[in-house]
Amino acid sequence: MSTTSSFEKINLKIGPYEVIPLPTGIFGLDGGAMFGTVPKVLWEKSNPPDAQNRIRMEARALLLKSPGCNIVIDTGNGSDFILKYGEKLGSKFAEMYNIDPQGPSLQKSLSQSGLQFEDVHHVILTHLHFDHAGGATHEVNGKLVPTFPKAQYYVQKANLETAQHPNLRERASYYPANFEPLLESGKLKLLEGNKENLLPGISVYVSNGHTQGQQVVKITDGQNTLLYCGDVIPTSSHVRLPWVMGYDLNPLVLMEEKQKFLGPAADEKWYLYFEHDPDCDMAQVSRKGSDFMVEKRFQL
């Protein structure tokens, strides 16, 4: 990624919400899979791979902190629980995905903002892949329970159905341990389609290019707008329309969805929040012919 000197450090507030990044764990995924048909000679310049061709990734959740209401968007890969309780997803999981035991965790990041799991009121899950919903549950006395005991969780019904009956390509990304305890506890609210003002100033919009029933999250107060991109635009490198992942089920659909979001983002100077960029929290973009490019990178 770009050097940190090219980032602008800012504090951002949207309506009543302080916008606070929640790094939850450094991990690695195959660079070729992350960039699909983009030649390695292009992506390795900004995303250098290790000896096993894995690129460094962040699982960056988001905290919207306000008086009396704290909202978390996505929960990362559950690295703090995986490293402590290997049996949740299997003892080889941390090794396979190169999870850094010295990296950040959901619990550490929350505590730095003065919060504990009990202080979170709402959790919006973009989708139930392990690197987005892995922190949604954890083990207490050998039993899997919701990580945020007082929170209402939200996910698209279509994505839950996909997670419960995954296709062959996605079977390795959906783990019942990450969502069954939410269902059993009655804390998972299922959404069907786009939802304006799901919570004050917060709307969700369905995307089906990466997986069925992903939802991106838009936070706005009419002056500042942030789009939590999830896996529609996982890193700042993926702003370019043709730069899609090998993991995406419907690449052409995803490119159309990216164009739909990037158009107003460029014209209205939205902040794009990247879940998997290891260095860059957010960016603003501009049009470049029929494509888009990063104009400014930000760290919160």
ZAFILO-302713 format. One record per residue (C-alpha): x, y, z; residue in three letters. Coordinates in steps of 0.05 Angstrom, whole numbers, plus 32768, in hexadecimal, padded with zeros to 4 digits. Each point is the difference from the previous one (the first is absolute). Layout:
% ZAFILO-302713
[[X, Y, Z], ala]
...
This chain:
% ZAFILO-302713
[[8000, 8000, 8000], met]
[[8014, 8049, 7FFD], ser]
[[802F, 801A, 8035], thr]
[[7FE0, 801E, 803E], thr]
[[801B, 8044, 7FEC], ser]
[[7FCC, 8003, 7FC9], ser]
[[7FC6, 7FF8, 8032], phe]
[[7FDA, 803A, 801E], glu]
[[7FF1, 7FF8, 804A], lys]
[[7FB9, 8016, 8012], ile]
[[7FCA, 7FFA, 8035], asn]
[[7FBB, 7FF4, 7FE3], leu]
[[7FBC, 8009, 801E], lys]
[[7FC0, 7FF2, 7FDA], ile]
[[7FC1, 8019, 8022], gly]
[[8004, 7FE7, 8048], pro]
[[8033, 7FCA, 7FF0], tyr]
[[804B, 8002, 800C], glu]
[[801E, 7FD6, 7FC9], val]
[[8035, 7FD2, 801E], ile]
[[8025, 7FC7, 7FDC], pro]
[[8002, 7FBD, 8023], leu]
[[803B, 7FD8, 7FE7], pro]
[[7FF1, 7FB8, 8013], thr]
[[803A, 7FD8, 7FE4], gly]
[[8037, 7FFD, 7FCC], ile]
[[7FFC, 7FC3, 7FD2], phe]
[[8014, 7FEA, 7FBB], gly]
[[7FDD, 7FE9, 7FC1], leu]
[[801B, 7FE9, 7FBD], asp]
[[8011, 803D, 7FD5], gly]
[[7FE8, 7FDF, 7FC0], gly]
[[7FBD, 7FF1, 801F], ala]
[[7FFA, 8047, 801A], met]
[[800B, 801F, 7FBB], phe]
[[7FE2, 7FCC, 7FD1], gly]
[[8015, 800C, 7FB8], thr]
[[802B, 803D, 8010], val]
[[8049, 7FEC, 7FF0], pro]
[[802E, 7FF7, 803C], lys]
[[8031, 8031, 7FE2], val]
[[7FCC, 8036, 800C], leu]
[[7FE4, 7FEF, 8045], trp]
[[8041, 7FEC, 8021], glu]
[[8019, 8048, 7FFB], lys]
[[7FCF, 8017, 8035], ser]
[[7FF2, 7FBD, 8021], asn]
[[8042, 7FDA, 8007], pro]
[[7FF5, 7FB5, 800C], pro]
[[8025, 7FD3, 8030], asp]
[[8024, 7FC0, 7FEC], ala]
[[7FBD, 7FDB, 7FFC], gln]
[[7FE1, 8037, 7FD5], asn]
[[7FD5, 801A, 8038], arg]
[[7FF5, 804B, 8007], ile]
[[7FF9, 8024, 8042], arg]
[[7FB7, 8010, 8011], met]
[[7FDB, 8022, 8039], glu]
[[7FBC, 7FEB, 801A], ala]
[[7FE9, 8047, 8011], arg]
[[7FBC, 8007, 8020], ala]
[[7FE1, 8044, 8010], leu]
[[7FE5, 801F, 803F], leu]
[[7FCB, 8037, 7FFE], leu]
[[8002, 801C, 8046], lys]
[[7FCA, 8030, 801A], ser]
[[7FE0, 8011, 8043], pro]
[[7FD4, 7FC5, 8013], gly]
[[800B, 7FD9, 7FC0], cys]
[[803D, 7FDA, 7FE7], asn]
[[7FFE, 7FDD, 7FBC], ile]
[[8033, 7FCF, 7FE4], val]
[[8004, 7FEF, 7FB6], ile]
[[801E, 7FBB, 7FF4], asp]
[[8029, 7FDB, 8034], thr]
[[803F, 7FE9, 7FDC], gly]
[[801B, 7FBA, 7FFE], asn]
[[7FFC, 7FF3, 804A], gly]
[[804C, 7FFC, 8005], ser]
[[8002, 800C, 804B], asp]
[[7FD1, 7FC5, 800B], phe]
[[8020, 7FD3, 7FCC], ile]
[[8045, 8008, 8020], leu]
[[7FE4, 7FF4, 8046], lys]
[[7FCD, 7FCA, 7FEE], tyr]
[[801B, 7FDB, 7FC3], gly]
[[7FC6, 7FCE, 8003], glu]
[[7FCD, 8034, 7FE8], lys]
[[8016, 7FFB, 7FB8], leu]
[[8037, 7FCC, 8003], gly]
[[8048, 8002, 8018], ser]
[[801D, 800B, 7FBA], lys]
[[7FD4, 803D, 7FF1], phe]
[[802F, 8035, 801C], ala]
[[803C, 7FE1, 7FDC], glu]
[[7FDC, 7FF9, 7FBD], met]
[[7FEB, 8049, 7FFF], tyr]
[[8041, 801A, 801E], asn]
[[7FDC, 8022, 803A], ile]
[[8031, 802C, 8026], asp]
[[7FFD, 7FEF, 804B], pro]
[[801E, 8043, 8010], gln]
[[7FCE, 8026, 7FD5], gly]
[[7FC3, 8027, 8016], pro]
[[7FC0, 7FE0, 8018], ser]
[[7FB7, 8014, 8006], leu]
[[8003, 8001, 804C], gln]
[[8040, 802A, 8002], lys]
[[7FE5, 8032, 7FCD], ser]
[[7FBE, 8009, 8024], leu]
[[8023, 8009, 8043], ser]
[[802B, 8037, 7FE2], gln]
[[7FBF, 8026, 7FF4], ser]
[[7FEA, 7FF4, 8048], gly]
[[7FCE, 7FC9, 7FEF], leu]
[[7FF4, 7FB7, 8011], gln]
[[7FD7, 7FCD, 7FDA], phe]
[[7FC5, 800F, 802E], glu]
[[7FFF, 804A, 7FE9], asp]
[[7FEE, 7FF1, 7FB8], val]
[[7FB7, 8008, 7FED], his]
[[7FFE, 7FED, 7FB6], his]
[[802C, 7FD5, 7FD2], val]
[[7FF8, 8005, 7FB4], ile]
[[801F, 7FC6, 7FDB], leu]
[[800F, 800C, 7FB6], thr]
[[8000, 7FB4, 7FF6], his]
[[8013, 7FC1, 8025], leu]
[[8043, 7FEE, 7FE1], his]
[[8031, 7FEF, 8039], phe]
[[802A, 803E, 7FF7], asp]
[[7FC3, 802D, 800A], his]
[[7FD7, 7FD9, 8034], ala]
[[8036, 7FD8, 8024], gly]
[[7FFC, 802E, 803D], gly]
[[7FB4, 7FFD, 8004], ala]
[[8004, 7FC5, 8030], thr]
[[8032, 7FE5, 8032], his]
[[8008, 7FC8, 8032], glu]
[[7FED, 8006, 8049], val]
[[800B, 7FC2, 802B], asn]
[[8002, 7FD6, 7FC1], gly]
[[7FBF, 801B, 7FE4], lys]
[[7FFA, 802E, 7FC3], leu]
[[7FD9, 803F, 8010], val]
[[7FF6, 8045, 7FE0], pro]
[[803D, 802C, 800C], thr]
[[7FD4, 803D, 800D], phe]
[[7FCD, 7FE7, 8033], pro]
[[7FD3, 803E, 7FFE], lys]
[[8003, 800E, 7FB6], ala]
[[7FCE, 7FF6, 7FC7], gln]
[[8024, 7FE2, 7FC4], tyr]
[[7FEA, 800D, 7FB8], tyr]
[[800E, 7FD9, 7FC0], val]
[[7FDC, 7FF4, 7FBE], gln]
[[7FD2, 7FC3, 8000], lys]
[[801D, 7FEC, 7FBC], ala]
[[8046, 7FFF, 801C], asn]
[[7FEC, 7FD5, 803C], leu]
[[7FE0, 7FCF, 7FD0], glu]
[[8040, 7FFF, 7FD7], thr]
[[8029, 7FF4, 803F], ala]
[[7FD3, 7FC7, 8016], gln]
[[8003, 7FDF, 7FBB], his]
[[8041, 8018, 7FE1], pro]
[[8015, 7FF0, 7FBA], asn]
[[8040, 7FD9, 7FF4], leu]
[[802A, 803F, 7FF5], arg]
[[7FEB, 8021, 8040], glu]
[[7FFC, 7FC5, 802E], arg]
[[8044, 8011, 801F], ala]
[[7FEA, 8047, 8010], ser]
[[7FBF, 7FF4, 8026], tyr]
[[8005, 7FE0, 8046], tyr]
[[7FC1, 7FEF, 8028], pro]
[[8027, 8012, 803F], ala]
[[7FFD, 8049, 7FEB], asn]
[[7FB4, 8005, 7FF8], phe]
[[7FDB, 7FC6, 8020], glu]
[[8008, 801C, 8047], pro]
[[7FE1, 8041, 7FE7], leu]
[[7FC3, 7FDB, 7FE6], leu]
[[7FFA, 7FD6, 803F], glu]
[[8002, 803E, 802C], ser]
[[7FCB, 8024, 7FD7], gly]
[[8030, 803B, 7FF7], lys]
[[8004, 7FFC, 7FB4], leu]
[[7FD0, 802C, 7FD9], lys]
[[7FF8, 7FED, 7FB7], leu]
[[7FF9, 8038, 7FCC], leu]
[[7FE2, 7FF7, 7FBB], glu]
[[801C, 8032, 7FCE], gly]
[[8017, 8047, 8006], asn]
[[7FED, 8022, 8040], lys]
[[8000, 804C, 8006], glu]
[[800C, 801A, 8047], asn]
[[8009, 7FBC, 801F], leu]
[[801C, 8029, 8039], leu]
[[8002, 804C, 8003], pro]
[[802A, 8018, 7FC5], gly]
[[8013, 7FB9, 7FED], ile]
[[7FE7, 7FDA, 7FC3], ser]
[[8013, 7FBE, 7FE0], val]
[[8001, 7FEC, 7FB7], tyr]
[[8003, 7FBA, 7FE4], val]
[[803A, 7FE8, 7FD4], ser]
[[8001, 7FBC, 7FDF], asn]
[[8041, 8002, 7FD9], gly]
[[802F, 7FE5, 8035], his]
[[7FCE, 7FD2, 8023], thr]
[[7FB5, 7FFC, 8003], gln]
[[7FE2, 8033, 802F], gly]
[[803B, 802A, 8015], gln]
[[7FEC, 8044, 801A], gln]
[[802A, 8040, 7FFD], val]
[[7FF3, 8034, 8035], val]
[[7FF6, 804B, 7FF4], lys]
[[8006, 8032, 8038], ile]
[[7FED, 8048, 7FF1], thr]
[[7FE9, 8040, 8021], asp]
[[7FF6, 8026, 7FBF], gly]
[[8045, 8020, 8003], gln]
[[802F, 7FC5, 800B], asn]
[[7FF4, 7FBB, 7FE4], thr]
[[8027, 7FC0, 800D], leu]
[[7FF6, 7FBF, 7FD9], leu]
[[8017, 7FC1, 8024], tyr]
[[8013, 7FD9, 7FC2], cys]
[[8008, 7FBA, 801B], gly]
[[8017, 7FD2, 7FC8], asp]
[[7FE3, 802B, 7FC9], val]
[[8040, 802A, 8004], ile]
[[802C, 7FDB, 8033], pro]
[[803F, 802B, 7FFA], thr]
[[8013, 8043, 7FE1], ser]
[[8021, 7FD9, 7FC7], ser]
[[7FBB, 7FE5, 7FED], his]
[[7FE3, 8044, 7FEF], val]
[[8011, 7FF3, 7FB7], arg]
[[7FC2, 7FE0, 7FE1], leu]
[[8022, 7FC4, 7FE0], pro]
[[8027, 7FEF, 8040], trp]
[[7FD2, 7FCB, 801E], val]
[[8011, 7FC3, 8029], met]
[[8004, 7FB8, 7FEA], gly]
[[7FD2, 7FF3, 803B], tyr]
[[7FC7, 8029, 7FE1], asp]
[[7FC9, 7FD2, 7FE7], leu]
[[7FE6, 8031, 7FCB], asn]
[[8038, 802E, 7FEA], pro]
[[7FD7, 8025, 7FCB], leu]
[[7FC8, 800D, 8032], val]
[[8033, 8019, 8032], leu]
[[801E, 8030, 7FCE], met]
[[7FBB, 801D, 7FF3], glu]
[[7FF5, 8007, 804B], glu]
[[8043, 8022, 8009], lys]
[[7FEE, 8032, 7FCA], gln]
[[7FBD, 800E, 8021], lys]
[[8021, 8011, 8042], phe]
[[803F, 8021, 7FE5], leu]
[[7FDB, 8032, 7FD4], gly]
[[7FDE, 8026, 8039], pro]
[[803D, 7FF4, 802D], ala]
[[802B, 8026, 7FCE], ala]
[[7FCE, 8036, 7FF1], asp]
[[7FEC, 800D, 8048], glu]
[[8043, 7FF3, 8022], lys]
[[7FEA, 7FC6, 802B], trp]
[[8032, 7FDC, 802C], tyr]
[[800A, 7FB8, 7FEC], leu]
[[8012, 7FD4, 803C], tyr]
[[802B, 7FC3, 7FEF], phe]
[[7FFA, 7FC1, 8029], glu]
[[803D, 7FDC, 7FE7], his]
[[8033, 8035, 7FEE], asp]
[[803B, 7FF5, 8030], pro]
[[8013, 804A, 8003], asp]
[[7FC9, 802D, 7FE6], cys]
[[7FC0, 800A, 8028], asp]
[[7FDA, 802A, 7FCE], met]
[[8007, 8024, 7FBD], ala]
[[7FDC, 8031, 7FD4], gln]
[[7FFF, 7FF1, 7FB5], val]
[[7FF9, 8025, 7FBF], ser]
[[7FEC, 7FED, 7FBA], arg]
[[8036, 7FED, 7FCE], lys]
[[7FE0, 7FF8, 7FBC], gly]
[[7FCF, 7FC7, 8006], ser]
[[8024, 7FE7, 803E], asp]
[[8010, 801A, 8046], phe]
[[803F, 800F, 8027], met]
[[8013, 800F, 8048], val]
[[8007, 804A, 800B], glu]
[[8010, 8003, 804A], lys]
[[8010, 7FCB, 8034], arg]
[[7FEE, 8009, 8049], phe]
[[8011, 7FE3, 8044], gln]
[[7FD0, 800A, 8039], leu]
